[in-house]
Amino acid sequence: MANGEERALEWRVAIPLLDNPFIWIDLIKALAVPLVVFGGIIVFVLSGDDRPDWGGALKALAIAIGVVAALFVFAAAVVFRNRLEARFVLNEKGAAYESGCAARAAQKAGLVVGALSGSPLLLGGSLVASSMNAVGIRWRDVRKATPFRRWRTITLSNSWRPVLRLYCPDDQIYEAAWRLVTESTAARKASPL
């Protein structure tokens, strides 16, 4: 805080989904992990076979990844109408995100349908999504802040991964948020741990 005044900023925004490069990058990263894991399992299993069907295994893996991507596109377009409502708060302690009502309602519906249908995949996915309803990072944990002016987005990363993306609805909020982020992270770097 400078001169005893409290620095805080809060805003709501409808985050675009299908035309958002960050969402697609995160989806590709999320799909890369099971692709590598299941690909490794398939290689291990088929390497002991006398006549392995590598083409069939790759086709099955590609279909599974395609189905997940198609489900994402369907959910983004139909369920969320290409927008995810969110609230962001920056204050003297750090930055925080909270999902909007539609996202929380979809996650609760997924929990109910997953429990009633006995689908561990749907239930697990909904539980993971519910854990992301509110995400935050303290300024002392921010190791890197990356601005993306074109998309009015700021990525806050800890020592090994992006933790939070601040999506700003307009240039004025983007500038104020970037100023607060740089001041807060500079103050952290200047103060002794």
Residue pairs with C-beta under 8 A, 6 or more apart in sequence:
1 7
1 92
2 183
6 91
6 92
7 90
7 91
7 92
7 180
7 183
7 184
8 89
8 90
8 91
8 92
9 88
9 89
9 90
9 91
9 173
9 176
9 177
9 180
10 87
10 88
10 89
10 90
11 87
11 88
11 168
11 169
11 173
12 85
12 86
12 87
12 88
12 100
12 169
13 85
13 86
13 88
13 167
13 168
13 169
14 83
14 84
14 85
14 86
14 169
15 83
15 84
15 85
15 86
15 167
16 23
16 82
16 83
17 23
17 76
17 80
17 82
17 83
17 84
18 73
18 76
18 77
18 82
19 82
20 151
21 151
22 148
22 151
22 153
22 155
22 165
23 76
27 69
27 72
31 65
31 68
31 69
34 65
35 61
35 65
38 61
38 64
39 61
42 57
42 61
46 52
46 53
46 54
46 57
75 106
76 82
79 102
79 106
80 102
80 103
80 106
84 99
84 100
84 102
84 103
85 99
85 100
85 101
85 102
85 103
86 97
86 98
86 99
86 100
86 167
87 97
87 98
87 100
88 95
88 96
88 97
88 98
88 166
88 167
88 168
88 177
89 95
89 96
89 98
90 96
90 166
90 177
90 180
90 181
90 184
92 184
93 138
93 139
94 136
94 137
94 138
94 139
94 140
94 141
94 142
94 184
95 136
95 137
95 139
95 142
95 156
95 164
95 166
95 181
96 134
96 135
96 136
96 137
96 164
97 134
97 135
97 136
97 164
97 166
98 133
98 134
99 132
99 133
99 134
103 129
103 133
104 130
104 133
106 129
107 126
107 129
107 130
107 133
108 126
108 130
110 122
110 123
110 125
110 126
110 129
111 123
111 126
111 127
111 130
113 119
113 122
114 120
114 121
114 122
114 123
114 124
114 125
114 126
115 123
135 163
135 164
136 164
137 156
137 158
137 163
137 164
139 184
139 185
139 187
139 188
140 188
140 193
141 158
141 163
142 156
142 157
142 158
142 163
142 181
142 184
142 185
142 188
143 157
143 158
143 159
144 155
144 156
144 157
145 154
145 155
145 156
145 157
145 181
145 182
145 185
146 154
146 155
146 157
147 153
147 154
147 178
148 154
148 155
149 174
151 167
152 167
152 168
152 169
152 170
152 171
152 173
152 174
153 165
153 166
153 167
153 168
154 165
154 166
154 168
154 174
154 177
154 178
154 181
155 162
155 164
155 165
155 166
156 162
156 163
156 164
156 165
156 166
156 181
157 163
166 177
166 181
168 174
168 177
